[in-house]
Amino acid sequence: MGTDIGAGRLVSVLDAFAAPPIGIHAVFPQRRHLPLRVRLFLDLLKHIYNAPGYFGE
């Protein structure tokens, strides 16, 4: 879709009403050692959501 807007085939509307960017938070119990599966899941989320352009930016 970004390429279509850049090429002028689509026009972005209502940009003034776009929601502000928000953070994604993971809440887990405070422990000395985080279970490996939880650590890997959090790393996966960071990798996916930190990818450039994921949120259309």
C-alpha positions as CSV (number, residue, x, y, z in Angstrom):
1,M,0.0,0.0,0.0
2,G,2.9,2.4,0.7
3,T,4.1,2.1,-2.8
4,D,0.6,2.9,-4.2
5,I,0.5,6.1,-2.1
6,G,4.0,7.0,-3.2
7,A,3.0,6.5,-6.9
8,G,-0.1,8.6,-6.4
9,R,-2.6,5.8,-7.1
10,L,-4.0,6.1,-3.6
11,V,-4.5,9.1,-1.4
12,S,-4.1,9.1,2.3
13,V,-7.1,10.7,4.1
14,L,-7.9,11.6,7.7
15,D,-4.2,11.7,8.6
16,A,-5.0,14.4,11.2
17,F,-7.2,11.8,13.0
18,A,-4.6,9.0,13.2
19,A,-4.1,7.4,16.6
20,P,-0.8,8.3,18.3
21,P,1.8,5.5,18.4
22,I,1.6,3.4,21.5
23,G,4.0,1.0,23.1
24,I,3.5,-2.7,23.5
25,H,4.3,-4.0,27.0
26,A,4.9,-7.4,28.4
27,V,4.1,-8.0,32.0
28,F,5.6,-11.0,33.8
29,P,6.5,-11.9,37.4
30,Q,9.8,-10.6,38.8
31,R,12.1,-13.6,39.0
32,R,15.8,-14.0,39.1
33,H,15.8,-16.3,36.1
34,L,13.2,-15.9,33.3
35,P,12.2,-19.2,31.8
36,L,13.8,-19.7,28.4
37,R,10.5,-20.0,26.5
38,V,9.3,-16.6,27.9
39,R,12.7,-15.0,27.0
40,L,12.5,-16.4,23.5
41,F,8.9,-15.2,23.1
42,L,9.8,-11.7,24.2
43,D,12.7,-11.7,21.8
44,L,10.4,-12.8,19.0
45,L,8.0,-9.9,19.8
46,K,10.8,-7.4,19.8
47,H,12.1,-8.7,16.5
48,I,8.7,-8.6,14.8
49,Y,7.4,-5.3,16.1
50,N,10.8,-3.5,15.7
51,A,10.9,-4.3,12.0
52,P,11.0,-1.1,9.9
53,G,7.6,-0.4,8.4
54,Y,5.7,-2.8,10.6
55,F,3.3,-0.1,11.7
56,G,3.2,1.6,8.4
57,E,5.9,4.1,9.3
